[in-house]
Each structure stands twice: as structure tokens, then as C-alpha cells.
Amino acid sequence: MKAKAPAKKRPVELLLSPVDNNRLANLCGVLDENLRQIETALDVTIARRGERFTIHGTAEAAGRCSEALQHFYGLAKQALSVDEIQLGLVELLNRPVRGLSAHGGPSPALVTRKTELHGRTPRQIEYLKHIQEHDITFGVGPAGTGKTYLAVACAVDAFERELVSRIVLTRPAVEAGERLGFLPGDLAQKVDPYLRPLYDALYDLMGFDRVMKMLEKQAIEIAPLAYMRGRTLNHAFIILDEAQNTTPEQMKMFLTRIGIGAKAVVTGDVTQIDLQRGQKSGLIEARQILTEVRGIAFTEFLKEDVVRHPLVARIVSAYEAHTAALEAREAAANAARKHAKE
């Protein structure tokens, strides 16, 4: 019996209406840059002639592309930036699974300098709700899923609403290792480069001048994790970033610093552990121990939640597939060795 030849992918034809040359130009972007972003994100090829678009790709991808083009055409009364295209694609790609969110519903509103800030995927919305409804929240997942940025946004929101009196941001400086002593300055200056992502998020959400004033008043504190020992943090919003690089002892020390009226968010990526070989991660242990503890919430982000360049999600997916193949090969080799011994 002959195997059937794979069906040819039929191109999808799309005619945008009403025809408006200005909107078409805004949709396509300078030198068709916006179309290239859509092609990369959805793995399709787009050919355009006036208001007629021909889309080549799988039936599912072509359908999503057609939906995306119509969506962006509706928004194209003004010029569309690459940022708007990339963020819009993240929302469109997650729309089919939006109903699978544990809590559903709209994203919580946040009071920050960025009025349009909101969760763009079901798990981001769930993460924001967990932070608002629980005293301790863990956000675990790959780079680019918004774990740290959304946590800082929630901290700024809580401060603006006067729910907390200060913001405390911390992270372990494990990456420096034994080389920390060779860096210039005192300890705070030595670890400053490792705290830079937290500064960047604050500047974006509050403005540089306001952040500097709040740092002077100690309403915002950014410090290495070593500075947390022996303290009790009352009426504070505390964020522990890069928590995969904490030891179990450091994680327990941090979680027991939380005082009256305080909230804590712990973020990390268990695939990017910089601890010495054989050293257990405090984040991994906390996931095992605290899952059933009432008042603590966990949000597990996936590659679909990546809100960066469209290629980042594919890079994460490729690495995951490579790791899975290596693990399967190693498991098969171990099974073969065990069988040979028997």
C-alpha cells in the first residue's frame, strides 16, 4: 500500500477592507518591517499586492496570520511601532488558551507611570491576581516571561495605593562568585551591576527622578540578599529576584524576614542555576516544600508567555527540545547498561 503524499499547503488569500492606503502603510511599517515581524512570529510568508495579501504556511499558522493582519489593520489609523506589533502578537497567540487560565477574567489594573500595563497571557494575568490575593507568591519560568517586571509593577502599584510604606528589592550575587573581592568599591558598589535589572524596571515604571528621591528617603531599598539576614520587614513589598541562585538556607532566611503587613514575590528560572555543581537550589526545594501551604501561590510560566522578540520563544523551545532529547538518550543508555549487567 502506497503512502499518501503530504497535502500541499494552500495559500490563504486575504482582502482587507475598507481600502485605505494610509492604514495599509501603517500596517506594513517602514520597508514592510511590521510584516516581517508577523512572518517571523507565526512562521509564514506574506506576499502583498495593494490591499490583497497572500499567506503561505500551515493552515493553522495562515489562519492566525489572517486574524493578526485584520486585527492590526483595525488599529492602523496611526503608525504601528514594532513594539506594538510584537506585544499584540503575544496577546493574539495566547487568545486560544485564554479560557484555560485558572481564574480567567480581565487583567488587574495597576497604578504605575505606564497606563497600558497589564497581563498579556493567561498565566501573566493569573500571576498578577496571585500577587494581589496572596502574601507570598512564586513566579517560576524562562527568561522574558515578565516575572520580575510584573512583580516590580505590583510593588509600585501597592506603594502608590499606600498599601505598603516601602519597596525592598533583592537578589543573590552568586554570579560574581569568588571574584567579588576583586571588584572596586564597597560591597554595595560591588553587587550593584547584579541589581541593575531591578533599577531598570523601577526607572521604567516610576521615572528616574522619582526613584532617586525615594532611594534617598529609603522608601525604596535595593540590596544584595546577604543584607537581609537578621531583619524583619514590616509593611513592605519585598521581591527576591533570581531566586534559583539561593541555597535552601538563604531561601528559608528570606521567607522568614517577612513581617506584619508585608508582601513578598519570589522569581526565578530553574534552568539558569549558577550555583556550584552539587549545590541544591533553594527555589527548587521551596517548590517541593511549600506547594500546599495556604497563603502561598505558585505561577509556572511557559515559553508561550515570553514577551520579548518573537524569536526568543522559539529559542527557548529549541533548547527545551534539545534538553529533552539529551535526557531521553541518557535514560536509554542507562537502561541499556543496567540490562547488560543483568
PENOR-V852907 format. One line per field, one symbol per residue. psi: psi as a letter, one per 30 degrees, with the letter a starting at -180 (. if undefined). burial: 1 if it has 24 or more other C-alpha atoms within 12 Angstrom, else 0. A space follows every 10 residues. Layout:
psi->???
burial->???
This chain:
psi->kkkkkkkkjk kkkkjklkkj eeeeeeeelk hgeeeeeeee efhlkkkkjb gkkkkkalee eeeeeeeeee efeffgflkk leeeeeeeee eeffefgeff kefallkkkk jlfjfgklkf leeeeeeeee efflfkkkjk llkgggeeee eeeeeeeeee ghflflkjkl lkheffbffe ffklaaeeee fefffeeeee eeeeffkeee eeeeeefgfk kjllefffkg lkjkhljkkj lhffglleee eeeefgfkak glkkkklljf fhkglkkfkk keeeeeeeeg egkkfkkkkj llffgkiakf feeeeeeeee eeeeeeeeee eeeeeeeeee e.
burial->0000000000 0111010000 0011111110 0001111111 1111110100 1011111000 1111111111 1110010001 1101111111 1111000100 1000001101 1100001111 1111111111 1101111111 1111111111 1111111110 0001111111 1111000000 0000000001 1111100110 1111110000 1001000011 1111111100 0010111111 1111111101 1101101100 0111111111 0011100000 1111011000 0000011111 1111111111 1111010000 0000000000 0000000000 00
